[in-house]
Amino acid sequence: MAGVSLFGQALQSASGTQGSGLLHYTLPPDKLAQAYALYRIDVSLYFITTLYIFVVLWLMLRTRYGVRLRAFAERSSRFFLVQAAVVIAIFFATLEWLELPFSIYRHHIGLRYGLSVQHWGSWFSDWAKGLGLSVILAILLGWTLYGMLRRSPQRWWFYFWLVTIPFILFGIFIQPIMIDPLFNKFEPLTEHHPDLVRQIERVVQRAGMHIPPSRMFEMKASEKTTELNAYVTGFGASKRVVVWDTTTRHMSIPQTVFVFGHEMGHYVLQHLVKGFVLSVVLLLGFLYLTYRIANWLIQRNGSAWGLRQLSDLASAPMLLLIFFVLSFVSEPVSNGISRHFEHQADIYGLEVIHNLLPDAQRTAAESFQILGERSLDYPYVGKFAEFWLWSHPTIADREIFAQTYEPWGEGKSPEFVK
């Protein structure tokens, strides 16, 4: 991010991209300036907040914050479950409060650049609900983790991993039914968009799938944001496709149908299942490395930090610090897998609408232009930022791909929709 020179190059590039005959993702100068500012803020804020959390957890260790929490919990009750609940609840609530200034700043930026319309009262309500859910989940997992640590000091990482699998599955299952409605309103897509549902059903039939209208929902995102989105969530009886009302409001039916085709690609290609499997495999590796690193740190610095042993409740800051560091360094891998899945879903979306919509490729390209413009996505993302932070291919790349993917004209077979 070279500042003014990079922005100047972007403006020059934007003025000369239309000569190829393809649509290129561009923004008018005023929005391009906003997008560049947001790009710099988002990337900088990610690394600043990550470093901040690392420093906070390290200082908690050095100042024996966990030891003081454990002592308070032991004075409060002689029962381990109560002690663990006290330590974990206060510890995670403290972290959330310490992160609050950054969360407030992010929302301020969203309001300033017109990406958010959520008033502060609603925002703080959502934050409080998120805090409550996080603390409850942390206590449940903390009870399990420290129970395993006490009973099996050498194998706790494996047994805890086994227990977390049904936890994660249950969370994925209940999220669209119990969690998401706490933060947003959902209505059947057929209620206000019967014409869109009819077009979507044509795409579903083309794919040879059965996604009943009862699995299609519209989320009232416009109460909080101006951005557009759609997604798949849940599994089994809770699996569903969700389209934001901002998407149906600012895109034509053909454009929204392409967005749905992309989301159906995730559904058909089992990306939720694959993502879950990859996540639990990665989690197993994290837990094993945490076990090895934590034991080494206890032997090296345990007495200085006031930690009796790894199963000591005061070890919570250390364990979370190790886990956060491992998550940070694995971010490029996770995002690389996500970009691959998103690219596959783009391919599927293009294939499933081929010959069903007039000029389907241009429709898809226009969809990406609208998505990017509404979110103020910067057109000229740096390679390092994309590699480390982007969970989707860049809008600019996706818009070009939508217009150049033509297996039918090249005598090739489509990859997914035959």
N, C-alpha and C positions, 0 to 999 in steps of 0.2 A: 504494500500500500504506500505508494510514493507520493501521495498528496496531490498537489495541484497539477503536476505534470501528468500523472496517470489519468486524472479527470479530464484534462485537456485532450489527451489521446483518445479517450472514450468519446468525447464530443465529435472529434474529427472522424472517428470510425463510424459513429452513428449517422453522420451525414453522407457516408459513401457506401452504405451496405445494400442499397436497393438495386444496384445495377445487375445483379446476378439473376434476376427473375424470381428468386425465392423470397418469401417473407422472412425477414430477420427480426429477432426480438430487439426492439428499440423503444426508447422513451423520449418524450419531448424534453427540451433542455431543463425546464423547471423540475420535472419529475426525476430526470436523470440526476440532478444535483441532490435531490432528497434521497434517492436510492443509494447514491454513493455515500452520503453521510450515514445512512442507516447501516450500510454494509460495514463501514469502519467501526461504528458503534457496536454492532452485534459481534463482530470478530474480536474486537478489543475487550468487550465486556465478558465474553466467554472465558478468555484466558485470565483476565483480572479476577473474576469471581472464583474461578477454579483455584488460583493461587491463594486467594483470600481464605477459602475453606481449608486448604492445606495448612496455612499458617495458623488459623483458629484452632484446628485439631491438634497441631503440634504444641501450641501454647497451652492448651488444656492438659496435655501430657506433662509438659515441663512445670506447670504450676500446680499439678496434682488436683485438677478440678474433679476428675473422676473419683479420686480418693475421698474428697470431701463429700461428694454425692453418696458414695457408699457408706461413709460414716453416718451421714444423716439418715439414710435408709435403715441402717442397723439400729439406730436409736428409735426409729419410728415403729419397727416391728421385728419380731424374731422369726417370722416366716419368710422363707426365701422368695416365694412368689410375690409377696408384697414388696420386699426389698428390691427385687428386679424391676417390678412395675414402676416403683418410685424413681429409681436411677434412670431407667430408659425414658420414661415420660419427661422428666426434667431435662435430661440430656438432649433429646431430640427437639423439645420445645425451645431450648436455648439456641440450638443451631438454627431453627426456623426464624427466631427473633433476630439473630445476628445477620441472617441473610435478607431480612425484610427490607432494609434500605435499598438493596440492589433490585428486589422485586418491585418496589415502589418506583424506582427510577425506570425500569423497563416499561411499566404501565404508563408513566409520564411520557416516555418517548412514543409509545403507541398512540396516545392521545394527541401529542404534538404533531405527529406526522399523519394523522387521520386514519390510522389503521385500527384504532379502538374508539368505540363510542360508549363504553361502559363507565358509568359514573362511579365515583370513589366509594360510595356506600355499598354498592353491589360488588365492587372489586374486593373490598375488605371482607364482605360476607363470604365470598368464594375462598379467599385466603384462609379465613377462620375454619371453614368446613374442610379445606384441604389439610390444615394443621391437625384438626381433630382426627381425620382419617389416617394421616401419617403416624400420629402418636399411637393410635389403636393398633395399627399394623406392626409398628415397631415393637410394641409390648408383646404381641403374640409371637413374633419371630424371636424376640429377645428371650422370652421364657424358653422357647425351644432350643435356641443356640446355647444358652448357659446351662440348661439341663444336660445337653449333649456334652458340653465341655467338662462338667463335673463327673459324668458317668463314664466317659470314654475319652480321656485326654489325647490318645493317639489316633483315634478314628472318628472324632467328632465331626471333622470336615466332610466325611463321606456320609455319615448318618444324617447330618443336618441337610446336606444336598438332597438326600432321598426324601426328606420330609418337606422340603421347599417345593418339590415338583407338584404335589397336589395343591399346595398353597397357591402357586402360580396359576395352575389350571382353574382353580376355583375363582381366583381373581379375574381371569380373562372371561370366565362364564358370567359372573355377576356384574361385571362392569357396565355393559349396556343396559342391564335391567335395574340395577340398584344404585350404581355410582354416578353414571353420566346424567341421569335425571335430577340429581341433586344440584347440578350446575347449569343445565340447559333444558329447554322444553323440546319435546319430540312429538311429531304428529305423523300419521300415515301419509305417505307421499301421494296416495290416491285422493286424499281429501281436498287438496287444492290444485293438483296438477294431473288430472285424468288423461289429458292428451300426452303429456310426457310419459306417463306410465304405459300407455298403449305403444308408444315408440320403443320404450325400453323392453317391453315384452317381445317385440320383433327381434331385438338383439339377443335376448335370452334364448328364444327359439332357434335363432341362427347358430348359437353356440351349443345347442343340444342340451341345455341346462334347464333346471327347474328352480327358479328363484321366485317364489310367489310374491305378489304385491304386499302381502302381510309382512314380508321381510324387508320392505323398502320404507325408509323413514326420511322425513324432512326435519332438520334441526333448526330452531329459531336462532340462528347465529347473529342475525342482524341486530339483536338487542345488545350485543356486546362488541361486535367487530364489523369491519367493512370488507374483510378479506373473504376469499372464496375457497371452498374445500369440499371434498367428499371422501369417504373412507369406508372400510369394512371392519367389523369388530365382532367379538364374541365367537362362540363355537357351538356346534350342536343346536339345541333349541334356542339359544340366544344369538346365533349368528345373524347378522343383518348388514344391509348396505345403507349408509346414511349420506344424504346430500344436504348441504347447508342451504338455507333459504336465500342467502346472498348469491349462491351459485345459480339457482333457478331464476333469480331476479335480474341478474346482469349477463346471463348467457342465453342464447337462443336454444330452442329445443334440440336441434342437431348438435350444437356444441355441448350441451349438457349430456346428451346421449353418448357422446365420445367420452366424457368424463366418467360416466357410468360404466362404459365399456372397459376403461382402464381399471376401475375398482372391481368390476366383475372378473378381470384378469387375476387380481389377487385372490379372489374367491375360488376361481376354477383351478388356478395353478398351485393352490394349497400353500400360499405364502405364509399364512398365519401358522399353519402346522410346522412348516419348515423353519420359520423364525423362532417358534417355541423350542424346537429340537436344538437348533443352534445356540439359543440362549442358555438352555440348561447344560449343554456341553461346555460352553464358555464359563458358566457359573461353577461347574465342577473344578475347572482349572483355577479359577479365582480362589475358591475355597482352599484348595490344596496349597497354592502359593501363600495364601494368608496364613495357613497353619505353619508352614516352614518359616516364613519371615517373622511371624509373631513369636514363635518359640525362640528364635535367635535374638530378637529384641528383648524378650523377657530375661534371657540369660545375660545379655549385655548391659541393659539399662533398667531392669525391673526394680531393683532396690532404689535407684535414684528417682524413679517415678512413683515409688510407693506401691508397686504392684506385687501382691503376694505370689500369684501364679496366673496363668492365662485365664482360668475360670473365675478370677476375681472380677466382680462387677465393675470395678474401676478401670478395667482394660477396654471398655467400650470406645473411648476416643482413639486408642491405638488401633483396634480392629477396624474401625470405620475409616481411619486414615489410610491404612494399607489397602482396603477395598477400593477407596476412591482413587488412589494412585493407580492401581491396576486397571480400573475402569477408564481412567484418563488415557493411559498409554494404549489401551485397546480400542479407543474411539475410532481410529481410522479403519480398523478391521470391521467393526460393527457397521460403520457408515458405508464402507465399500460393499458389504453384503446387501445392505438396504438399497444402495444405488442400483445394484444388479437386479434386485427384485422389481424395483420401480421401472427399470428399462424393459424388463420382460413384460410388465403390465402395460407399458406404452405400446409394445409390439402387439400384444393381445388386443388392446383397444383399437388399434389401426386395422387389424385383420378382421375383427368381428363386425366392424361397421362398413367394411369394404363392400361396395355395390348396394348397401342399404341406404346410404345417405348420398345426396349429390355432392360431388367434389369432396369426398370424405377426408382426403389428406389436407386440403386447405382448411376445412372445418376444424380439424385437429390442431393445425398450426394457429388458427385464430383463437382457439381455446387457450393455448399456452400463452399467447400474447395477452389475453384478458386476465388470466391467472397471475401472470407476472406483473402486469401493470397495476392491478388492484392491490397486490402485496408489496409494491415498490421493490421488486427483485432487481438487483443490480445486474446489468447485462454482461459485465466483464469481470467475472469472479476469478480471483487468482488461483493458480493451480494448488498451492499449499492449502488455502482455505477450503477449496473443494475437497481435497484429499482428506483433510482432518475433520471438517465440520459438516459437510453437505450430505444429508441422508437421501437426497434425490439428485439425479443429473441436473445440471443447470438448465434453467428455462431456455436460454439461448440454444443450447445443444438439442434440447427436446424439440424445439420448434423446427430446427433444420431437419432433424431425423424424421419428423412426421411427414415432411414433404419429399424426402429422398428414399424412404423405405418402400420399394416397389418390387417385391418378389414376383408378382403377377406379370409385370411387363418385362421381366428379365428371364422368364421361363423357369423360375424356381418355385418350389412349393412353400406356402406360408409355414411359419414355424409352429404355430399352435392351432389355428382355425383352418382346417382343410376345406 
